[in-house]
Amino acid sequence: MGGILSHPHSFNHLNMYKNNWVFIGLLFSMTSLFAQTTRQEIWDNPEKSAGVYYAYPEGDIVAQTPAPKGYEPFYISHFGRHGSRYLINDSEYKWILDLLEDAGKNCALTPLGTDVLGRLREVWKEVEWHGGDLSPFGVRQHRDIAERMYKSYPQVFTNNVEIEARSTTVVRCVLSMDAFCERLKELNPELKITRESSLKYQRYLNHHTEEAVAFRSAPDTWREEYRKFEEKHIKPGRLMAGLFSDQTYVLKKVNPNALMLGLFTVAGGMQNIDTKQTFYDIFQKEELFDLWQLKNYRLYVNDANYALNGGLMFENSKPVLRNILENAGKVIQAGAKGATLRFAHDGNIIPLALLLHLENTYNSVSEPVDFYKAWSDFKVAPMAGNIQMVFFRKPGSDDILVKFLLHEKEVKVPTIKSNVLPYYHWKDVEAYYNGLLNEKK
């Protein structure tokens, strides 16, 4: 991610409004608190334990509800995360490979350890020099999303329609935008698409307030409780015994917790690259669930509606929500049609879903044992995850309808009333979001 502020800030102001946000979050979340992840869900599909490394859930897409009679789509407002990528840095693979290579030279590996080393050698051939890069799979994801959008709403993508595409300055986002737009142009070469990546757009696509950054980085806001939670949920003894035949070697040269977490990260990343290698077989089901909870914990506290962060993360997406409302207003007022496409990161789509109040994205709890029941990272921000707002109008009527899609599936906004679900009257949506934008902390 880019454009993140990193200087210290006082937290005294948090207490002034923390209790209100805790109450509101709890009130909104009570009806859906237990609609989130279970152990069985992770056990049934271990790849979900990768969290934000979970590859785009294309297989979950279902048929959508037809629009009310007479209404046709004319505008799409889109916010997408970049597609599948390699691990953020080559070192995430290399330090484990180097450690196992050394253990092998010292005759300290079991047959399983030797096998894992062989798999890592094969993976390294694919991933070296690709840290943080969009993978070929990530390119295909965005091409496929664009094609489904085009075929689902052909009325939007007629000749000479103007489409605006913007991305953060991070290359994987730029290439995701390019893949998406290129597919649209292949489907209709007459589309007029402008593509830009600039700090000008980064200011709202990847916005983080000083207060949010300070909360994340401070030593006394969440880290100590997390450290204790991590201690309870990392149990590396069984895995170390399975990989290493010489426990003296482990004692002198291996950090068991770090190695277990590192291998877990590598395992999650395999689904995002073109490889047949897998590492999930070296973990037990309960270990996968526990390790996933650790990553889910950090994201929930730092980007979502953790009850004790005082509603800070809502503020991170206010600039992009303003952009969404302004662009939609311009198209509606002009009687035009088209699309606005935005490409950013997991740390941006998470607070946007939160601020939009998409169902099951803003639940608020304070106890770490409840985090996985209230919120799941892979359900909000998988690779290539996206939020789409599709606008509909009817000839002779000034009533604009809009529906929300999360990863191309219809999703409700429980805080907005509607008599045409899963569609909403734009005047109600616009008024509600303007109210949120004008809310002062």
ZAKEKE-236367 format. One record per residue (C-alpha): residue in three letters; y, x, z. Coordinates in nm, 2 decimals, padded with zeros to 4 digits, m for minus. Layout:
ATOM type      v      u      w
ATOM  ALA      Y      X      Z
...
END
This chain:
ATOM type      v      u      w
ATOM  MET  00.00  00.00  00.00
ATOM  GLY  00.36  00.11 m00.05
ATOM  GLY  00.71  00.04  00.08
ATOM  ILE  00.61  00.01  00.44
ATOM  LEU  00.87  00.09  00.71
ATOM  SER  00.76  00.32  00.98
ATOM  HIS  01.03  00.38  01.25
ATOM  PRO  01.00  00.26  01.61
ATOM  HIS  01.15 m00.07  01.74
ATOM  SER  01.18 m00.24  02.07
ATOM  PHE  00.94 m00.52  02.16
ATOM  ASN  01.15 m00.68  02.43
ATOM  HIS  01.25 m00.96  02.19
ATOM  LEU  00.89 m01.07  02.14
ATOM  ASN  00.87 m01.25  02.47
ATOM  MET  01.16 m01.48  02.38
ATOM  TYR  00.95 m01.67  02.12
ATOM  LYS  00.59 m01.56  02.17
ATOM  ASN  00.49 m01.86  02.38
ATOM  ASN  00.62 m02.11  02.12
ATOM  TRP  00.42 m01.95  01.84
ATOM  VAL  00.11 m01.93  02.05
ATOM  PHE  00.13 m02.30  02.12
ATOM  ILE  00.21 m02.39  01.76
ATOM  GLY m00.08 m02.18  01.63
ATOM  LEU m00.32 m02.32  01.88
ATOM  LEU m00.22 m02.67  01.80
ATOM  PHE m00.27 m02.62  01.43
ATOM  SER m00.60 m02.44  01.46
ATOM  MET m00.79 m02.66  01.71
ATOM  THR m00.94 m02.88  01.44
ATOM  SER m01.07 m02.59  01.23
ATOM  LEU m01.13 m02.31  01.48
ATOM  PHE m01.51 m02.31  01.43
ATOM  ALA m01.51 m02.34  01.06
ATOM  GLN m01.50 m01.97  01.00
ATOM  THR m01.77 m01.70  00.98
ATOM  THR m02.11 m01.70  01.16
ATOM  ARG m02.36 m01.43  01.21
ATOM  GLN m02.59 m01.61  00.97
ATOM  GLU m02.33 m01.60  00.69
ATOM  ILE m02.30 m01.22  00.72
ATOM  TRP m02.68 m01.18  00.75
ATOM  ASP m02.73 m01.40  00.44
ATOM  ASN m02.48 m01.20  00.23
ATOM  PRO m02.43 m00.85  00.38
ATOM  GLU m02.16 m00.77  00.12
ATOM  LYS m01.93 m01.01  00.30
ATOM  SER m01.93 m00.76  00.59
ATOM  ALA m01.72 m00.53  00.37
ATOM  GLY m01.42 m00.76  00.45
ATOM  VAL m01.13 m00.68  00.22
ATOM  TYR m01.38 m00.47  00.02
ATOM  TYR m01.57 m00.79 m00.06
ATOM  ALA m01.58 m00.82 m00.44
ATOM  TYR m01.42 m01.13 m00.59
ATOM  PRO m01.63 m01.44 m00.51
ATOM  GLU m01.64 m01.57 m00.86
ATOM  GLY m01.97 m01.74 m00.79
ATOM  ASP m01.81 m01.97 m00.53
ATOM  ILE m01.57 m02.14 m00.79
ATOM  VAL m01.64 m02.51 m00.84
ATOM  ALA m01.50 m02.78 m01.06
ATOM  GLN m01.15 m02.90 m00.97
ATOM  THR m01.02 m03.25 m00.90
ATOM  PRO m00.86 m03.41 m01.21
ATOM  ALA m00.49 m03.47 m01.18
ATOM  PRO m00.37 m03.83 m01.13
ATOM  LYS m00.34 m04.03 m01.45
ATOM  GLY m00.06 m03.92 m01.68
ATOM  TYR  00.01 m03.59 m01.51
ATOM  GLU m00.02 m03.26 m01.71
ATOM  PRO  00.01 m02.90 m01.59
ATOM  PHE  00.33 m02.72 m01.69
ATOM  TYR  00.38 m02.42 m01.46
ATOM  ILE  00.16 m02.19 m01.25
ATOM  SER  00.29 m01.97 m00.97
ATOM  HIS  00.04 m01.70 m00.90
ATOM  PHE  00.01 m01.42 m00.63
ATOM  GLY m00.29 m01.19 m00.67
ATOM  ARG m00.43 m00.89 m00.50
ATOM  HIS m00.54 m00.60 m00.72
ATOM  GLY m00.90 m00.60 m00.84
ATOM  SER m01.19 m00.40 m00.70
ATOM  ARG m01.12 m00.04 m00.64
ATOM  TYR m01.28  00.28 m00.51
ATOM  LEU m01.23  00.37 m00.15
ATOM  ILE m00.87  00.46 m00.08
ATOM  ASN m00.94  00.84 m00.07
ATOM  ASP m01.21  01.07 m00.20
ATOM  SER m01.24  01.21  00.15
ATOM  GLU m01.40  00.89  00.27
ATOM  TYR m01.71  00.98  00.07
ATOM  LYS m01.68  01.36  00.08
ATOM  TRP m01.68  01.43  00.45
ATOM  ILE m02.01  01.23  00.49
ATOM  LEU m02.16  01.40  00.19
ATOM  ASP m02.06  01.74  00.33
ATOM  LEU m02.20  01.66  00.67
ATOM  LEU m02.54  01.55  00.54
ATOM  GLU m02.55  01.85  00.30
ATOM  ASP m02.50  02.08  00.60
ATOM  ALA m02.76  01.89  00.80
ATOM  GLY m03.01  01.92  00.51
ATOM  LYS m02.95  02.30  00.49
ATOM  ASN m03.03  02.32  00.87
ATOM  CYS m03.35  02.11  00.83
ATOM  ALA m03.19  01.84  01.06
ATOM  LEU m03.25  01.54  00.84
ATOM  THR m03.53  01.28  00.85
ATOM  PRO m03.68  01.15  00.53
ATOM  LEU m03.44  00.86  00.54
ATOM  GLY m03.15  01.10  00.60
ATOM  THR m03.26  01.31  00.29
ATOM  ASP m03.28  00.99  00.09
ATOM  VAL m02.93  00.88  00.20
ATOM  LEU m02.80  01.22  00.10
ATOM  GLY m02.95  01.18 m00.24
ATOM  ARG m02.78  00.85 m00.29
ATOM  LEU m02.45  00.99 m00.18
ATOM  ARG m02.48  01.27 m00.44
ATOM  GLU m02.53  01.01 m00.71
ATOM  VAL m02.23  00.81 m00.59
ATOM  TRP m02.01  01.12 m00.58
ATOM  LYS m02.06  01.17 m00.95
ATOM  GLU m01.90  00.83 m01.01
ATOM  VAL m01.62  00.83 m00.75
ATOM  GLU m01.49  01.19 m00.74
ATOM  TRP m01.11  01.20 m00.82
ATOM  HIS m01.10  00.82 m00.82
ATOM  GLY m00.97  00.76 m00.46
ATOM  GLY m00.76  00.43 m00.46
ATOM  ASP m00.81  00.37 m00.83
ATOM  LEU m00.88  00.03 m00.98
ATOM  SER m01.24  00.04 m01.10
ATOM  PRO m01.37 m00.09 m01.43
ATOM  PHE m01.51 m00.39 m01.23
ATOM  GLY m01.16 m00.46 m01.10
ATOM  VAL m01.03 m00.47 m01.46
ATOM  ARG m01.30 m00.72 m01.56
ATOM  GLN m01.22 m00.94 m01.26
ATOM  HIS m00.86 m00.99 m01.36
ATOM  ARG m00.95 m01.05 m01.72
ATOM  ASP m01.19 m01.32 m01.61
ATOM  ILE m00.94 m01.48 m01.38
ATOM  ALA m00.68 m01.49 m01.66
ATOM  GLU m00.93 m01.64 m01.90
ATOM  ARG m01.03 m01.92 m01.65
ATOM  MET m00.67 m01.99 m01.58
ATOM  TYR m00.59 m02.02 m01.96
ATOM  LYS m00.89 m02.25 m02.02
ATOM  SER m00.83 m02.46 m01.72
ATOM  TYR m00.46 m02.52 m01.80
ATOM  PRO m00.42 m02.49 m02.18
ATOM  GLN m00.11 m02.71 m02.17
ATOM  VAL  00.07 m02.43 m01.99
ATOM  PHE m00.01 m02.15 m02.24
ATOM  THR  00.11 m02.29 m02.57
ATOM  ASN  00.29 m02.08 m02.83
ATOM  ASN  00.61 m01.90 m02.73
ATOM  VAL  00.58 m01.99 m02.36
ATOM  GLU  00.75 m01.74 m02.14
ATOM  ILE  00.54 m01.57 m01.87
ATOM  GLU  00.69 m01.33 m01.61
ATOM  ALA  00.45 m01.07 m01.46
ATOM  ARG  00.55 m00.84 m01.18
ATOM  SER  00.36 m00.59 m00.96
ATOM  THR  00.42 m00.34 m00.69
ATOM  THR  00.46  00.02 m00.80
ATOM  VAL  00.10  00.12 m00.70
ATOM  VAL m00.10  00.20 m01.01
ATOM  ARG m00.40 m00.02 m00.93
ATOM  CYS m00.17 m00.32 m00.91
ATOM  VAL  00.01 m00.23 m01.23
ATOM  LEU m00.33 m00.20 m01.41
ATOM  SER m00.45 m00.53 m01.26
ATOM  MET m00.13 m00.69 m01.40
ATOM  ASP m00.20 m00.53 m01.74
ATOM  ALA m00.56 m00.65 m01.75
ATOM  PHE m00.46 m01.00 m01.66
ATOM  CYS m00.17 m01.02 m01.92
ATOM  GLU m00.37 m00.85 m02.19
ATOM  ARG m00.64 m01.11 m02.17
ATOM  LEU m00.38 m01.39 m02.19
ATOM  LYS m00.23 m01.22 m02.50
ATOM  GLU m00.58 m01.20 m02.66
ATOM  LEU m00.63 m01.57 m02.61
ATOM  ASN m00.29 m01.66 m02.75
ATOM  PRO m00.09 m01.37 m02.91
ATOM  GLU  00.22 m01.59 m02.93
ATOM  LEU  00.27 m01.59 m02.56
ATOM  LYS  00.59 m01.41 m02.45
ATOM  ILE  00.49 m01.20 m02.15
ATOM  THR  00.72 m00.96 m01.97
ATOM  ARG  00.55 m00.71 m01.74
ATOM  GLU  00.74 m00.50 m01.49
ATOM  SER  00.67 m00.28 m01.19
ATOM  SER  00.96 m00.16 m00.99
ATOM  LEU  01.10 m00.11 m00.64
ATOM  LYS  01.31 m00.41 m00.72
ATOM  TYR  01.00 m00.63 m00.70
ATOM  GLN  00.83 m00.43 m00.43
ATOM  ARG  01.10 m00.55 m00.19
ATOM  TYR  00.95 m00.90 m00.19
ATOM  LEU  00.59 m00.83 m00.31
ATOM  ASN  00.52 m00.58 m00.04
ATOM  HIS  00.76 m00.66  00.24
ATOM  HIS  00.70 m00.57  00.60
ATOM  THR  00.96 m00.62  00.86
ATOM  GLU  01.06 m00.35  01.10
ATOM  GLU  00.93 m00.56  01.39
ATOM  ALA  00.59 m00.61  01.23
ATOM  VAL  00.55 m00.24  01.16
ATOM  ALA  00.66 m00.15  01.51
ATOM  PHE  00.41 m00.39  01.66
ATOM  ARG  00.13 m00.24  01.46
ATOM  SER  00.22  00.12  01.55
ATOM  ALA  00.31  00.09  01.91
ATOM  PRO  00.06  00.22  02.17
ATOM  ASP  00.10 m00.07  02.41
ATOM  THR  00.07 m00.38  02.19
ATOM  TRP m00.30 m00.41  02.09
ATOM  ARG m00.47 m00.06  02.06
ATOM  GLU m00.62 m00.03  02.40
ATOM  GLU m00.79 m00.37  02.40
ATOM  TYR m00.92 m00.28  02.05
ATOM  ARG m01.05  00.05  02.17
ATOM  LYS m01.25 m00.12  02.44
ATOM  PHE m01.38 m00.38  02.19
ATOM  GLU m01.48 m00.10  01.95
ATOM  GLU m01.67  00.07  02.23
ATOM  LYS m01.88 m00.24  02.29
ATOM  HIS m01.95 m00.30  01.92
ATOM  ILE m02.05  00.04  01.79
ATOM  LYS m02.40  00.13  01.89
ATOM  PRO m02.49  00.43  01.67
ATOM  GLY m02.80  00.56  01.85
ATOM  ARG m03.06  00.39  01.64
ATOM  LEU m02.89  00.49  01.31
ATOM  MET m02.85  00.86  01.42
ATOM  ALA m03.22  00.88  01.52
ATOM  GLY m03.31  00.74  01.18
ATOM  LEU m03.10  00.99  00.99
ATOM  PHE m03.13  01.31  01.19
ATOM  SER m03.45  01.48  01.31
ATOM  ASP m03.27  01.74  01.52
ATOM  GLN m03.07  01.58  01.81
ATOM  THR m02.93  01.91  01.91
ATOM  TYR m02.76  01.92  01.56
ATOM  VAL m02.62  01.57  01.63
ATOM  LEU m02.49  01.68  01.97
ATOM  LYS m02.31  01.98  01.83
ATOM  LYS m02.19  01.86  01.49
ATOM  VAL m02.20  01.48  01.45
ATOM  ASN m01.95  01.22  01.58
ATOM  PRO m02.20  00.93  01.58
ATOM  ASN m01.93  00.65  01.60
ATOM  ALA m01.73  00.80  01.31
ATOM  LEU m02.04  00.85  01.10
ATOM  MET m02.17  00.50  01.15
ATOM  LEU m01.83  00.35  01.06
ATOM  GLY m01.80  00.59  00.76
ATOM  LEU m02.13  00.49  00.62
ATOM  PHE m02.05  00.12  00.68
ATOM  THR m01.73  00.17  00.47
ATOM  VAL m01.92  00.35  00.19
ATOM  ALA m02.18  00.07  00.19
ATOM  GLY m01.91 m00.20  00.15
ATOM  GLY m01.75 m00.01 m00.14
ATOM  MET m02.06  00.00 m00.36
ATOM  GLN m02.01 m00.36 m00.48
ATOM  ASN m01.68 m00.26 m00.64
ATOM  ILE m01.80  00.01 m00.87
ATOM  ASP m02.06  00.03 m01.14
ATOM  THR m02.35  00.17 m00.95
ATOM  LYS m02.70  00.06 m00.84
ATOM  GLN m02.68  00.25 m00.52
ATOM  THR m02.68  00.06 m00.19
ATOM  PHE m02.66  00.16  00.18
ATOM  TYR m02.69 m00.17  00.35
ATOM  ASP m03.06 m00.11  00.41
ATOM  ILE m02.99  00.16  00.67
ATOM  PHE m02.82 m00.10  00.89
ATOM  GLN m02.96 m00.38  01.10
ATOM  LYS m02.82 m00.73  01.06
ATOM  GLU m02.65 m00.74  01.40
ATOM  GLU m02.50 m00.40  01.34
ATOM  LEU m02.34 m00.52  01.02
ATOM  PHE m02.19 m00.82  01.20
ATOM  ASP m02.06 m00.61  01.48
ATOM  LEU m01.90 m00.35  01.25
ATOM  TRP m01.75 m00.62  01.04
ATOM  GLN m01.59 m00.77  01.35
ATOM  LEU m01.41 m00.44  01.41
ATOM  LYS m01.23 m00.44  01.07
ATOM  ASN m01.17 m00.81  01.09
ATOM  TYR m01.01 m00.76  01.43
ATOM  ARG m00.76 m00.50  01.31
ATOM  LEU m00.65 m00.71  01.01
ATOM  TYR m00.62 m01.03  01.22
ATOM  VAL m00.40 m00.86  01.48
ATOM  ASN m00.19 m00.67  01.23
ATOM  ASP m00.14 m00.91  00.94
ATOM  ALA m00.24 m01.26  01.05
ATOM  ASN m00.16 m01.51  01.32
ATOM  TYR m00.30 m01.33  01.63
ATOM  ALA m00.16 m01.54  01.92
ATOM  LEU  00.00 m01.24  02.09
ATOM  ASN  00.19 m01.09  01.80
ATOM  GLY  00.46 m01.36  01.84
ATOM  GLY  00.45 m01.50  01.49
ATOM  LEU  00.58 m01.17  01.35
ATOM  MET  00.36 m01.17  01.04
ATOM  PHE  00.50 m01.50  00.91
ATOM  GLU  00.82 m01.31  00.85
ATOM  ASN  00.66 m01.06  00.61
ATOM  SER  00.61 m01.31  00.34
ATOM  LYS  00.94 m01.50  00.36
ATOM  PRO  01.09 m01.29  00.07
ATOM  VAL  00.81 m01.37 m00.17
ATOM  LEU  00.81 m01.74 m00.06
ATOM  ARG  01.18 m01.75 m00.15
ATOM  ASN  01.09 m01.60 m00.49
ATOM  ILE  00.82 m01.87 m00.54
ATOM  LEU  01.06 m02.15 m00.46
ATOM  GLU  01.34 m02.01 m00.67
ATOM  ASN  01.13 m01.95 m00.98
ATOM  ALA  00.96 m02.29 m00.96
ATOM  GLY  01.30 m02.46 m00.92
ATOM  LYS  01.44 m02.29 m01.23
ATOM  VAL  01.14 m02.40 m01.44
ATOM  ILE  01.16 m02.76 m01.31
ATOM  GLN  01.53 m02.79 m01.36
ATOM  ALA  01.51 m02.65 m01.72
ATOM  GLY  01.22 m02.89 m01.81
ATOM  ALA  01.04 m02.58 m01.92
ATOM  LYS  00.69 m02.45 m01.87
ATOM  GLY  00.52 m02.11 m01.82
ATOM  ALA  00.38 m01.90 m01.54
ATOM  THR  00.49 m01.64 m01.28
ATOM  LEU  00.23 m01.38 m01.21
ATOM  ARG  00.26 m01.14 m00.91
ATOM  PHE  00.03 m00.85 m00.82
ATOM  ALA  00.02 m00.68 m00.48
ATOM  HIS m00.22 m00.59 m00.19
ATOM  ASP m00.44 m00.74  00.09
ATOM  GLY m00.16 m00.68  00.34
ATOM  ASN  00.06 m00.91  00.13
ATOM  ILE m00.17 m01.20  00.04
ATOM  ILE m00.28 m01.24  00.40
ATOM  PRO  00.06 m01.32  00.54
ATOM  LEU  00.15 m01.52  00.24
ATOM  ALA m00.15 m01.75  00.29
ATOM  LEU m00.05 m01.76  00.65
ATOM  LEU  00.31 m01.86  00.58
ATOM  LEU  00.20 m02.12  00.32
ATOM  HIS m00.03 m02.26  00.59
ATOM  LEU m00.33 m02.27  00.36
ATOM  GLU m00.63 m02.42  00.55
ATOM  ASN m00.81 m02.17  00.78
ATOM  THR m00.57 m01.89  00.71
ATOM  TYR m00.33 m01.94  01.01
ATOM  ASN m00.56 m02.02  01.30
ATOM  SER m00.42 m01.86  01.62
ATOM  VAL m00.63 m01.72  01.91
ATOM  SER m00.58 m01.45  02.16
ATOM  GLU m00.93 m01.35  02.27
ATOM  PRO m01.11 m01.08  02.05
ATOM  VAL m01.45 m01.25  02.10
ATOM  ASP m01.30 m01.55  01.91
ATOM  PHE m01.14 m01.37  01.62
ATOM  TYR m01.43 m01.41  01.38
ATOM  LYS m01.45 m01.78  01.46
ATOM  ALA m01.08 m01.83  01.38
ATOM  TRP m01.02 m01.60  01.08
ATOM  SER m01.22 m01.40  00.83
ATOM  ASP m01.07 m01.12  00.62
ATOM  PHE m01.31 m01.16  00.32
ATOM  LYS m01.22 m01.53  00.29
ATOM  VAL m00.85 m01.46  00.27
ATOM  ALA m00.82 m01.13  00.09
ATOM  PRO m01.13 m01.02 m00.11
ATOM  MET m01.08 m00.78 m00.40
ATOM  ALA m00.87 m00.97 m00.67
ATOM  GLY m00.81 m01.25 m00.43
ATOM  ASN m00.54 m01.49 m00.54
ATOM  ILE m00.32 m01.79 m00.45
ATOM  GLN m00.22 m02.02 m00.73
ATOM  MET  00.02 m02.31 m00.72
ATOM  VAL m00.03 m02.54 m01.02
ATOM  PHE  00.25 m02.78 m01.11
ATOM  PHE  00.21 m03.11 m01.28
ATOM  ARG  00.45 m03.36 m01.43
ATOM  LYS  00.44 m03.71 m01.59
ATOM  PRO  00.65 m03.83 m01.88
ATOM  GLY  00.92 m04.07 m01.76
ATOM  SER  00.88 m03.97 m01.39
ATOM  ASP  01.07 m03.71 m01.18
ATOM  ASP  00.78 m03.68 m00.94
ATOM  ILE  00.64 m03.33 m00.96
ATOM  LEU  00.29 m03.27 m00.82
ATOM  VAL  00.15 m02.94 m00.71
ATOM  LYS m00.19 m02.82 m00.59
ATOM  PHE m00.30 m02.50 m00.42
ATOM  LEU m00.59 m02.28 m00.51
ATOM  LEU m00.72 m02.00 m00.30
ATOM  HIS m00.94 m01.77 m00.52
ATOM  GLU m00.95 m02.05 m00.78
ATOM  LYS m01.08 m02.31 m00.53
ATOM  GLU m00.87 m02.61 m00.42
ATOM  VAL m00.74 m02.57 m00.07
ATOM  LYS m00.54 m02.80  00.15
ATOM  VAL m00.22 m02.74  00.34
ATOM  PRO m00.29 m02.95  00.66
ATOM  THR  00.07 m02.93  00.78
ATOM  ILE  00.20 m03.12  00.47
ATOM  LYS  00.11 m03.49  00.43
ATOM  SER  00.00 m03.62  00.10
ATOM  ASN m00.14 m03.95 m00.04
ATOM  VAL m00.28 m03.78 m00.35
ATOM  LEU m00.49 m03.50 m00.20
ATOM  PRO m00.56 m03.23 m00.31
ATOM  TYR m00.23 m03.27 m00.48
ATOM  TYR  00.10 m03.27 m00.30
ATOM  HIS  00.45 m03.41 m00.40
ATOM  TRP  00.67 m03.11 m00.47
ATOM  LYS  00.96 m03.26 m00.29
ATOM  ASP  00.76 m03.26  00.03
ATOM  VAL  00.62 m02.91 m00.03
ATOM  GLU  00.97 m02.77 m00.11
ATOM  ALA  01.13 m02.93  00.19
ATOM  TYR  00.86 m02.80  00.42
ATOM  TYR  00.87 m02.44  00.30
ATOM  ASN  01.25 m02.44  00.30
ATOM  GLY  01.23 m02.55  00.66
ATOM  LEU  01.01 m02.25  00.74
ATOM  LEU  01.24 m02.01  00.56
ATOM  ASN  01.54 m02.14  00.75
ATOM  GLU  01.36 m02.12  01.09
ATOM  LYS  01.52 m01.85  01.31
ATOM  LYS  01.32 m01.65  01.56
END
